[in-house]
Amino acid sequence: MGLSWYQCKSCSTTIKKDSTPNNSGCPSKVFHTWTKLGDVGETNYQCKKCGTTVQTKSTPSNSGCNGAPFHSWTKL
């Protein structure tokens, strides 16, 4: 299994991991709520709403944007 990008809906922490991250330790005083954004790849995408930047194989998932209902990805 390869690496994937995950983002917490509560605190916007974004990490690369080979499986869903642990839910404990969210700085927002609740458990992390992870959303898989996509598989790590070579193409850069940035969300116009929250500024998150990831490198994925295809357009990342739209769910889980902090501060907005959905990410709005731009290919860089």
Steps between C-alpha positions, in 0.01 A plus 500: 500500500636845409492830682186713504421856613263536797353821647319548831164678458531645853849656500613483131814299581614338175731196497630221275447149631457144369173449694239709681677693782425468871205711620653616830699818555299758306594851624137611469429296819298235316600192306642539149245439227712389204405534133712329236588765241674268253801282423841668507614581146682753286234764427461800735153621598408790727162578654386855417299515824741376769841505327579131560749369242546129421674296230265228373451263206164661412273781622467465881173436683283809550371407845637630828609859429542694825310827474287389205279200424723377214854548366535684170820359344719677244768305312835678541 
